[in-house]
């Protein structure tokens, strides 16, 4: 058994609207099934998990762009 959790990143409406503005069509990208899943350590408390995610958020955000 692997003692891990997962971080799932899915695009939301603000990203889709931003991406749609990158060309003249104005069409929203089709992102069905588009998500990034990463293994992260399992945390004892929600506060520990939040602190860890807050520390890696900039890197995850940059990677997704």
N, C-alpha and C positions, 0 to 999 in steps of 0.2 A: 504494500500500500504506500502511495506517495502522499505525504502530508503537505499538500499545497492547496492554494486557492487560485482562482483565475480572475484576471482583470479583463473585462470585455469593453471594447471601445466601438461605439456605433455613431455614425454621423447623425446630427440633429438638424432641425430646420434652419438655424442661423448659418451653419456650414453650407447646407444645400443652397441657400439663397446667395451666399457669397460666391460659391462655385458657379452658380448659374450666371452671375454677373461677369464672369471672366471672358465670355464670348457674346456675340450679338444675338444669339438665338433666344436667350432668356429661359431656355428649357432647364428644368431641374434635372440633375444627374440621376440616373437610375441606380440606386444603391441597394436594391434588394439583395440580401445575403452578404452585403459588404460589412464586415466587422473584423476587428483584430482581437485575438485572444492571446493573452500572455499569462504564463504561470507566475505567481507571486507567492511569497512565504505565507503560511497560515499564521494568523495573529490571535493572541489570547483575548484581546478586547477590541471593540469597535474603535476606541480612541487610538489604540496602537495602529490599527489598519489605516485610519484617517491620516494620522501623522506620516506614515510611510507613503501613502498615495500623494499627499500634499508635497512631499519632498521630490517625488519623481514626476509630478505632473508636467513641469516644463519640458522635460525630455520626451515624454509620451506625446505631448502636443506637437512638438517639433517633428517627431518621427511620423506622425499621422499626416502632417501637411506635406 
